[in-house]
Every structure is written in structure tokens, then in C-alpha cells.
Amino acid sequence: MTVRVARLLLATIVVSAGLVIGVDAMVVSDPTPSTERETIERRSLDGVTMVSSQSEGLFFLSERGDVIARLTREDTYFDADRIPEAGDRTVLYTAANYRPADRCGFPTECIENRVVRYNLSTGERRVLFNMTTKRYDDEQWHDADYLGPERVVVADLARDRVFVANTSTGLVTWEWQAHQAYNASSGGRTAQDWTHINDVEVLPDGRLMVSVRNHDQVIFVDPETGIEESWTLGQDHDPEAANKTLYEQHNPDYIPRRHGGPSVLVADSEHNRVVEFQRRGTNWTRTWEYSAGLNWPRDADRLPNGNTLITDSRDNEMVEINRAGDVVWRRSVPLPYEAERFGSGPESAGGPSATSAGLDSVSGSSGQATPFVAAKRYLPDRVVNAVSFVLARYPISLASVVAAVFALVAAAVWAVLEWRWSSYRLRVPVTKE
């Protein structure tokens, strides 16, 4: 190959990659819907979908997917629920705000975690409970549930515990700590992200269902006696172990006996699927799975009509599938975390279990999930997750990433070849031959 041909080939690669990135920048738009409204005037909220975005706020979408209200005062939103006791127009959300050191009382930056009650008609906002911690990568509260007047239960990811707080006095009145049940050698690799407790749900019988993400388990805690071992769903595996029942799950929902349960519908994030487990005797049996085209889902709600509402986080999508597994509703939302449909009951409590509804599992992959699922066969999970998280957070496609890599490699090779073709050699001092 002559020097001229080599230069032409390398230039073609670089220019082609630039064209791919340029065209992609014009085609791929920021999926962030926008609105300035923080209240909703419509008489009935039935059919409205509330979805939290880690990057862009708390959205309220109409049946057609239009943004009718959006809250943006918090830096990051996680779980959001309705408070039926306070009326359908009052919601409870968990959020985190990042503060500079001079506002923290620490020599470093900090995170203020808060549980907020918000009225969608009046715009009244009340911080029910809050706590400030030193800032690390994973120090947020991801979930809180309303227990009644002046009481909330919080999944405290920052301190590896679940606690109940009195919102009037600001005191913690009860807590369960993970070290009571787990060995420090298991779970996450750092003290700041050991258990990653990301969800808590109060069950009709008073027990708490808790998602211990880094231990790949959903546990059931009796406030009086502690963990009910026979009810634990999943196994506490080594982080790199294969064939896990659950793998870094999010937002498990409990379907009660009156709707065909007990069963648990859960976003099995690292497995890129949503699964349901039915309680049969003293065991959990997997009865349903949906994995068509998902890329790190983090929430799934079973609706009263048997449909399932899913937040597909790294595809920046809300997806609703029917009983047959067909997509009937799809909307773009940047990095969605949790969603809930007004008029359907809290989370999955108003929907049927997969067994009682006769739902069939649907597998397969499409869209963005395909290359990432395939990549996990050859690359470490953390590498694949980091790339997919960046693509989810910013409006850039996988094609642009691949094109950029080819351009950088071609440019580096070109630079090396130009040096070798030149009359210069690496010497000290550099001289011309």
C-alpha cells in the first residue's frame, strides 16, 4: 500500500466518522419534554402517568403522553407515590439535593436527602423529613412510603438501613440495620455503597418488603422480629456470580392475595428484564418474564387491566405492554426511575398477578438493548453499564460512540504513520536527517 493510498483510506475513515456524528447530532434530539407548569387544573387525574427522572425532574404525562406538569426544584428525583389519604392530588416523593461545602457543615460537599409532600392543585410543598450526609456517589435515599399522619418509612441507602421517622418531631422511632443480617464481606465493594437498599414497601399485614440491591435479594422484615428468612426472594451471591435469581433489582411491587398473590413484580435491572415470582407454599416460583428490548429497567407496575407499565431507564423510555406483551404506549423520558398511573391503585396493588391474569412470558431483544446485552458476554459489567448510563443521560446514540472510537483510532494510526514517513526521528535533541 502506497503512502497516498494509506492517507486517503485514513482520511476517509475520519471524515466518514465525522459525518455520522454530525448527522446523528441533527437527528437525535434531547428527549427532555418541557413545561413550566407545576400544578394540574384538570378535574380528574385518572389516566395521568407520574414518572420521576433522575436528570430532568418529576413529570406528569397525559394519556397521549403530553407533559401537563413538571417539578424541577430538586436536583434528583427518585420514588414518587400518591397519598390516597390526602386526596388523589397529593403526592409523596423522595429527592436529593447537592450542596457546596459552605452549606453543609462538613469540609466537603454534601447531599440533602428529603421526603416531600406536594399538592398538585395548590402547589403547596412541605418537606416532611430530611437529613444531610457527606457526598459520595451513592448516598441518596431512593424511596420512602407514607405510613399515616406524621409517619414515613425510608429506605436509607446512605446508612444501610430502613427507618421510620416522626415527621412532626423529626425523630427516628424505629430502624432495621443491614448489619443485623448481612456479613460485611458480601454486597458492594465500598463502605459508601455496601447494601444499596433502594426500596421499601409497607405490606397490608404491616411487614416491610425491602430491596437490598447489592445482595440481589428482596427481603421481608417484621418490625417486631426482624427478617423472615423463609420469605427471602433471591440469593446473596458473590458480585460476579452467574445464574442469579435477581441481579441488582429495583422497585419490587407486592401483589396481594385478593388479586391473585402473594406475588412480587420486580425490575431485574442487570438481567434487562421484568419478572414476577409467585408464592407457592414456602417457595417463590418465577411465573412471568418480559425482556423484549429492555435496557436496565428500574420499575414495573401491574395495572388493573392486566397491562404492565415499565420504566426502561437506559433507553430513556416509558413503556406500557398489554397482556400479550405488545407495546401499547411508549413515551420518551430522560433517565426514568419510577412511574405510577393515577386511577390504578398504588404501584401494583390494584393489578392482577401474572398467574391469575394468565399472562405469557415474552423474551427477546430489540433497539438499544441488543448491543449492550451482547457486549456483557465479552466485557465487564461495570464497563458496559458506564457506557449505557452515559448514553441514557445524554442525547447521543451508540452509532456516534462507535464512530468516535473509529475516528480516534484512525487519527492515532495516521499520526504514527506520518511520523514514520517523515525524516524525523525520536532523539534528544530532535534533529532532521
Secondary structure, DSSP 8 states (H G I E B T S, - for coil): --HHHHHHHHHHHHHHHHHHHHHHHHHS----------S---S--TT-EEEEETTTEEEEE-TTS-EEEEE-SSSEEEEEEE-GGG-TTEEEEEEEEEE-GGGTTSSS-EEEEEEEEEETTT--EEEEEEEEEE--TT----EEEEEETTEEEEEEGGGTEEEEEETTTTEEEEEEEGGGT--TTSS-SBTTBSS-EEEEEE-TTS-EEEEEGGGTEEEEEETTTEE-GGG-BS----TT-SS-S-SS-EEEEEE-GGGT-SEEEEEEGGGTEEEEEEEETTEEEEEEEE-SS-SSEEEEEE-TTS-EEEEEGGGTEEEEE-TTS-EEEEEE-SSEEEEEETTS-STTTTS--HHHHT---B----TTHHHHHHHTTTS-HHHHHHHHHHHHHTT--HHHHHHHHHHHHHHHHHHHHHHHHSSB---SS--B-
